[in-house]
């Protein structure tokens, strides 16, 4: 290998790598800031425009888009016709290409980025060289990440070349690199022009970590996140303490976050297996967590807790008394950290827990495809509230109804939530019929069902759920309405002096 072309935005390790190439007698071609950096370190390199005998043009938009460059990369060395043509036109082989692309992601991450700046940071020559090198990987080594520099140097020192297996691995990485880059550009432009559901959709994620296993020990799993930081995402949380998150931890933590974002006032949410087991609100975060704990003191064991206010000493002492996997909050006081970090394995995470304003879509993968939809972000304020019974809810019942309605949309369907005095007192999830979920919620609530409010994620196809609620002592009900038998449920509610509210919004969660 005799010649390398180096032009990088990420200059980590490039000086050392270039020096080692030069020490091995490899000629270096370079451009722009990379050329200046190598010159500053007295590493011999040739300006690309001197190599091509053609000046950079159009404010640098055209510099490597030249037959001397792409011919040197794409020419197949064992193809006699290729080599003859290269010789006739004075094209010299380029054996190593080291490229990473204009910082498009970093540019569009800036607040209020100018459209012109975003467009100018779309690399053209770089991806062309990366793809050319990766296509001709049997003859050309393509490097797009500094992590691979040492392996290439080691092989060059040992054998004078790079193994075909390594070249193929690097070629695959190179195509992933350009695919991710193009996906980011396509996403930015599509959003800018208001494309909601484009005919072709390409997305990209960046690996955060390999996980020990997936939902079960026999399943391999990894954790990826979007290239652009998402406010209030578990993927961008800061871990202050504890061991690494598992696959199930991440899923449950995300579920807890989505629920706690429903509330502006102090709120605490405990989650087990993607369903809330206790949700509480209060005047303080301590009161909110006490309510969440008292909602179900059994199921919270080994659960994940999300709070939307700073954790103080009093709250930390209460949390410390329970075995929890994760506690998520905007922040922890120093006293709270000292109390909670006494447990070695508990994970403490911080992130900006804002109310739901996310633009992301909800994804569900199926075999051979994916379902994509808007996030379910409609709340009580968005509903067409109608009191359909003779009796209207009392002020206290309205508060309980609002709490139940905020929680029920995050419970697996069929879903029933009983709320009372600032906490959930019964949750029925994932049953094949609605009355089955209601029965679970009422049994869990026990005596606390008396005077509670019941929230249902969908309408009642028959009045049996309302009849069960009446027997359990429920005094107010909120549900979407829309059944052909709504009048039957309303009649049963009136007969039992239950206030019933319809919202017109369904909250299925499969």
C-alpha positions in Angstrom: 0.0 0.0 0.0 1.5 3.2 -1.2 -1.0 6.0 -0.9 -3.7 7.3 1.5 -6.2 10.1 1.2 -7.2 11.7 4.6 -9.9 14.3 5.1 -11.8 14.2 8.4 -14.1 16.3 10.5 -13.5 14.2 13.6 -9.8 14.7 14.0 -9.4 12.4 17.1 -6.3 10.3 16.7 -5.6 11.5 13.1 -2.2 13.1 13.8 -0.8 9.9 15.3 -2.4 7.7 12.7 -1.0 9.8 9.8 2.4 9.9 11.4 2.5 6.1 11.5 1.4 5.9 7.9 4.1 8.3 6.9 6.7 6.3 8.9 5.6 3.2 6.8 6.4 5.1 3.7 2.8 5.7 2.7 2.2 9.0 0.8 -0.6 11.1 2.2 -3.1 13.3 0.3 -5.2 15.7 2.2 -7.5 18.7 2.1 -8.6 21.8 4.1 -8.4 21.6 7.9 -6.9 18.1 7.9 -4.0 19.3 5.6 -3.4 22.3 7.9 -3.3 20.0 11.0 -0.8 17.6 9.4 1.3 20.5 8.2 1.3 21.9 11.8 2.7 18.6 13.0 5.3 18.4 10.2 3.7 15.3 8.6 4.4 15.2 4.9 1.2 15.4 2.8 0.1 16.6 -0.6 -2.7 19.0 -1.2 -5.4 17.2 -3.2 -5.6 20.1 -5.7 -1.9 19.7 -6.4 -2.4 15.9 -6.9 -5.4 16.4 -9.3 -3.9 19.5 -11.0 -7.3 21.1 -10.6 -8.2 23.8 -8.1 -10.9 23.6 -5.5 -14.0 25.3 -6.7 -17.4 26.7 -5.6 -16.3 27.5 -2.1 -14.9 24.0 -1.6 -18.0 22.2 -2.9 -15.8 20.7 -5.6 -12.4 19.4 -4.7 -12.3 15.6 -4.5 -15.0 15.0 -7.2 -12.3 14.3 -9.9 -11.3 11.3 -12.0 -7.8 11.4 -10.4 -9.4 10.7 -7.1 -12.2 8.4 -8.0 -10.3 6.6 -10.6 -7.5 6.0 -8.1 -10.1 4.6 -5.6 -12.3 2.6 -8.0 -9.8 1.0 -10.3 -9.7 -2.8 -9.8 -6.0 -3.7 -9.5 -6.3 -7.2 -11.0 -8.3 -5.9 -13.9 -5.8 -5.3 -16.7 -8.1 -3.0 -18.7 -8.7 -0.8 -15.6 -5.0 -0.6 -14.9 -4.2 0.2 -18.5 -6.8 3.1 -18.6 -5.4 4.4 -15.3 -1.9 4.4 -16.7 -3.0 6.1 -19.9 -4.6 9.0 -18.0 -1.9 9.2 -15.3 -4.2 8.0 -12.5 -2.4 6.7 -9.5 -4.0 4.1 -7.1 -5.2 5.3 -3.7 -5.0 2.4 -1.3 -6.3 3.9 2.0 -9.2 6.4 2.4 -9.8 8.0 5.8 -13.0 10.0 5.7 -15.7 11.2 8.1 -18.3 13.6 7.0 -19.3 17.2 7.5 -20.8 17.6 10.9 -24.5 17.7 9.8 -25.8 16.3 13.1 -23.9 18.8 15.1 -25.0 21.7 12.9 -28.8 20.9 13.1 -28.5 20.3 16.8 -27.8 24.0 17.3 -30.8 26.1 18.5 -32.5 28.0 15.6 -30.0 26.7 13.0 -30.1 28.6 9.8 -31.4 26.7 6.8 -28.3 27.8 4.8 -25.9 26.4 7.4 -27.7 23.0 7.4 -27.6 22.7 3.7 -23.9 23.7 3.5 -23.1 20.9 6.0 -24.5 18.2 3.7 -21.3 16.5 2.5 -21.1 15.4 -1.1 -17.5 14.5 -1.9 -17.1 12.7 1.4 -19.9 10.1 0.9 -18.9 9.7 -2.7 -15.3 8.7 -1.6 -16.6 6.5 1.2 -19.0 4.6 -1.1 -16.4 4.3 -3.8 -13.8 2.9 -1.4 -16.3 0.5 0.2 -17.4 -0.7 -3.2 -13.8 -1.4 -4.1 -12.9 -2.8 -0.7 -10.8 -5.7 -2.0 -8.2 -3.1 -3.1 -9.0 -0.1 -0.8 -9.1 0.2 3.0 -11.9 2.6 4.0 -11.8 4.1 7.6 -14.7 6.2 8.9 -14.0 5.9 12.7 -10.9 6.5 14.7 -11.5 3.2 16.7 -10.2 1.2 13.7 -6.9 3.1 13.2 -4.8 0.9 15.5 -5.9 -2.4 13.9 -5.0 -1.2 10.4 -1.6 0.1 11.5 -0.9 -3.2 13.3 -1.7 -5.2 10.1 0.3 -2.9 7.9 3.3 -3.3 10.2 3.0 -7.0 10.3 2.1 -7.9 6.7 2.4 -4.7 4.6 -1.3 -4.9 3.8 -4.7 -5.3 5.4 -6.6 -8.6 5.5 -9.7 -9.1 3.2 -11.8 -9.9 6.3 -10.9 -6.6 7.9 -11.5 -4.7 4.6 -15.0 -6.2 4.3 -15.8 -5.4 7.9 -14.7 -1.8 7.3 -16.7 -1.6 4.1 -19.8 -2.7 5.9 -19.2 -0.1 8.5 -18.6 2.5 5.8 -22.0 1.9 4.2 -23.7 2.1 7.6 -21.9 5.4 8.1 -23.2 6.9 4.9 -26.7 5.4 5.3 -27.0 6.9 8.8 -25.8 10.2 7.4 -28.3 10.3 4.6 -31.1 9.1 6.9 -30.4 12.1 9.2 -30.5 14.5 6.2 -33.6 13.0 4.8 -35.4 13.2 8.2 -34.4 16.9 8.6 -35.6 17.8 5.1 -38.8 15.8 5.4 -39.7 17.4 8.7 -38.9 20.9 7.2 -41.3 20.4 4.3 -44.0 18.8 6.5 -43.8 15.2 5.3 -45.9 13.2 7.8 -45.9 9.7 6.3 -43.4 9.5 3.4 -43.6 6.7 0.9 -40.1 5.5 1.9 -38.9 5.9 5.5 -35.3 5.5 6.6 -34.3 6.0 10.2 -31.1 5.6 12.0 -30.1 4.8 15.6 -26.8 4.8 17.4 -25.7 2.0 19.8 -25.8 3.1 23.4 -24.7 -0.3 24.8 -25.0 -4.1 24.5 -27.3 -5.5 27.1 -26.7 -8.6 29.1 -29.8 -10.1 27.6 -33.3 -9.2 26.4 -36.6 -9.9 28.1 -35.3 -13.4 28.9 -31.8 -14.7 29.4 -31.8 -16.6 26.1 -32.5 -13.4 24.0 -29.7 -11.2 22.9 -30.3 -7.4 23.1 -28.8 -4.0 22.5 -29.9 -0.5 23.4 -29.9 2.1 20.6 -30.9 5.8 20.7 -31.7 8.4 18.2 -28.8 10.6 16.9 -30.6 13.7 17.9 -31.2 14.1 21.7 -34.8 13.8 22.7 -35.9 15.9 25.7 -37.2 13.7 28.5 -36.1 10.4 27.0 -34.7 7.6 29.1 -32.1 7.1 26.3 -30.6 10.4 27.2 -30.9 10.1 31.0 -27.8 10.7 33.2 -27.0 7.8 35.5 -25.7 9.0 38.9 -25.5 5.6 40.6 -26.0 1.9 40.2 -25.4 -0.9 37.8 -26.2 -0.9 34.1 -29.9 -0.9 33.0 -31.4 -4.1 31.6 -33.7 -4.5 28.6 -36.7 -4.7 31.0 -35.5 -1.8 33.1 -35.4 0.5 30.0 -38.9 -0.5 28.9 -40.3 0.0 32.4 -38.5 3.2 32.9 -39.8 4.6 29.6 -43.4 3.6 30.7 -43.0 5.3 34.1 -41.7 8.5 32.4 -44.6 8.7 30.0 -47.1 8.5 32.9 -45.4 11.0 35.2 -45.2 13.5 32.3 -49.0 13.7 32.4 -48.9 15.8 35.6 -47.9 19.4 36.3 -48.3 19.1 40.0 -46.0 16.9 42.1 -46.5 13.3 41.0 -44.9 9.9 41.5 -45.4 6.7 39.4 -44.4 3.2 40.2 -44.3 0.7 37.3 -44.0 -3.1 37.1 -43.9 -4.9 33.8 -44.9 -1.9 31.7 -48.0 -1.2 33.7 -48.4 1.3 36.6 -48.9 -0.4 39.9 -49.3 2.9 41.8 -49.7 6.6 40.9 -49.9 9.4 43.4 -50.2 13.2 43.3 -49.9 15.6 46.2 -48.8 19.1 47.4 -45.2 17.9 47.8 -43.2 15.1 46.1 -43.1 13.3 49.5 -46.9 13.3 49.7 -47.1 12.2 46.0 -44.7 9.3 46.6 -46.5 8.2 49.8 -49.7 8.0 47.7 -48.0 6.0 45.0 -46.6 3.6 47.6 -49.9 3.3 49.5 -51.7 2.6 46.2 -50.1 -0.9 46.1 -47.6 -1.7 48.7 -47.0 -5.2 47.4 -46.5 -4.7 43.7 -44.1 -1.8 44.0 -41.4 -4.2 45.4 -38.7 -4.4 42.7 -40.4 -1.7 40.7 -39.3 1.5 39.0 -40.3 4.9 40.3 -40.4 8.2 38.4 -41.0 11.5 40.1 -41.4 14.9 38.6 -39.8 17.0 41.3 -36.4 16.9 43.0 -36.0 14.1 45.5 -35.4 15.6 48.9 -34.2 13.9 52.2 -37.7 13.0 53.4 -38.6 11.4 50.1 -35.3 9.6 49.9 -35.7 8.1 53.3 -39.1 6.7 52.3 -37.7 5.4 49.0 -34.8 3.8 50.8 -37.1 1.6 52.9 -38.3 -0.2 49.7 -36.4 -2.5 47.3 -36.5 -0.6 44.0 -34.7 -1.1 40.7 -34.6 2.5 39.5 -35.5 6.0 40.7 -35.9 8.6 38.1 -36.2 12.3 38.9 -35.1 15.7 37.6 -32.6 15.9 40.4 -31.6 14.7 43.9 -30.5 16.8 46.8 -27.1 15.9 48.2 -28.7 14.5 51.3 -31.0 12.4 49.2 -28.1 11.0 47.2 -26.2 10.1 50.4 -29.2 8.1 51.6 -30.0 6.3 48.4 -26.5 5.5 47.3 -26.1 3.5 50.4 -27.7 0.7 48.3 -25.1 -0.5 45.8 -27.3 -1.6 43.0 -30.2 0.9 42.9 -30.0 3.0 39.7 -30.5 6.7 40.1 -31.2 8.6 36.9 -31.8 12.3 36.2 -33.4 13.9 33.2 -35.6 16.8 32.3 -39.1 15.6 33.0 -41.2 18.0 31.0 -44.9 17.5 30.2 -45.6 15.7 27.0 -44.8 17.7 23.9 -42.8 15.1 22.0 -43.0 15.0 18.2 -41.7 11.5 17.9 -43.8 8.6 16.5 -44.7 5.4 18.4 -43.2 2.3 16.7 -44.3 -1.3 17.0 -42.3 -3.9 15.0 -44.0 -6.9 13.5 -42.5 -9.8 11.6 -41.4 -8.2 8.3 -42.5 -4.7 9.0 -43.5 -2.0 11.5 -46.5 0.0 12.6 -46.0 3.7 13.1 -48.4 6.1 14.7 -48.6 9.5 16.6 -48.0 9.3 20.3 -51.2 9.3 22.3 -50.9 12.8 23.9 -54.5 13.8 24.2 -55.4 14.6 27.8 -58.4 15.8 29.8 -58.1 19.3 28.3 -58.5 17.9 24.8 -61.7 15.9 25.6 -65.2 16.9 24.8 -66.4 16.5 28.3 -70.1 15.6 28.8 -71.9 14.7 32.0 -74.5 12.2 30.8 -76.2 11.3 34.1 -78.6 13.1 36.3 -76.0 13.8 38.9 -72.9 15.8 38.2 -69.6 14.9 39.8 -68.6 16.7 43.0 -65.4 18.8 43.1 -63.6 15.9 44.8 -64.9 13.4 42.2 -63.7 15.6 39.4 -60.2 15.5 40.8 -60.3 11.7 41.1 -61.8 11.4 37.6 -59.0 13.5 36.1 -56.3 11.4 37.9 -57.9 8.1 36.7 -58.2 9.5 33.1 -54.6 10.5 33.0 -53.4 7.1 34.1 -55.8 4.8 32.3 -54.3 5.6 28.8 -51.0 4.2 30.0 -52.4 0.9 31.2 -52.6 -2.1 28.8 -56.1 -2.6 27.3 -58.6 -3.5 28.4 -57.9 -1.0 31.1 -59.7 0.1 34.2 -58.3 2.5 36.9 -59.9 3.4 40.2 -58.7 6.7 41.7 -59.4 8.2 45.1 -57.8 10.9 47.3 -54.8 11.6 45.1 -53.9 8.0 44.3 -54.8 5.0 42.2 -56.4 2.4 44.4 -57.1 -0.3 41.9 -55.7 -1.1 38.4 -57.0 -3.8 36.1 -54.9 -4.3 32.9 -54.7 -6.4 29.8 -57.8 -8.6 30.2 -59.7 -10.0 27.2 -63.0 -8.3 28.4 -63.6 -5.1 30.2 -65.5 -6.4 33.1 -62.6 -8.7 33.8 -60.3 -5.7 34.2 -62.9 -4.0 36.3 -63.2 -7.0 38.6 -59.4 -7.0 39.1 -59.3 -3.3 39.9 -62.2 -3.5 42.3 -60.8 -6.5 44.1 -57.5 -4.8 44.4 -59.1 -1.7 45.8 -61.2 -3.6 48.3 -62.8 -1.2 50.8 -61.0 1.7 49.1 -63.3 1.3 46.1 -66.1 3.0 48.1 -66.3 6.6 47.0 -63.7 6.2 44.2 -63.8 7.2 40.6 -63.5 4.7 37.8 -61.8 5.4 34.5 -62.1 3.1 31.4 -59.9 3.4 28.3 -62.9 2.6 26.0 -66.6 2.5 26.1 -68.8 -0.1 27.9 -70.3 -2.6 25.4 -72.7 -3.7 28.1 -73.7 -2.3 31.5 -72.0 -5.1 33.5 -68.9 -3.0 34.3 -71.1 -0.2 35.7 -73.1 -2.7 37.7 -69.9 -4.1 39.2 -68.7 -0.6 39.9 -71.9 0.2 41.7 -71.7 -2.9 43.9 -68.1 -1.9 44.8 -69.1 1.6 45.9 -67.7 3.6 42.9 -69.5 7.0 42.8 -68.2 8.5 39.5 -67.1 7.1 36.1 -65.3 8.5 33.1 -65.1 6.8 29.8 -65.1 7.7 26.0 -68.7 6.7 25.3 -69.8 5.7 21.8 -71.3 2.3 22.4 -74.7 1.5 20.8 -75.7 0.5 24.4 -74.5 3.7 26.1 -78.0 4.3 27.4 -78.0 1.0 29.3 -74.8 2.1 31.2 -76.2 5.5 31.8 -79.4 4.0 33.2 -77.5 1.8 35.6 -75.4 4.8 36.7 -78.5 6.8 37.4 -80.2 4.0 39.3 -77.1 3.9 41.6 -76.6 7.7 41.9 -73.3 7.4 40.0 -72.0 10.5 38.1 -70.9 9.5 34.6 -68.7 11.6 32.3 -68.0 10.9 28.6 -64.9 12.2 26.9 -65.2 11.2 23.2 -61.6 10.0 23.3 -60.5 6.4 23.3 -57.2 5.3 24.9 -56.4 1.8 23.7 -52.9 0.6 24.5 -52.1 -2.8 23.1 
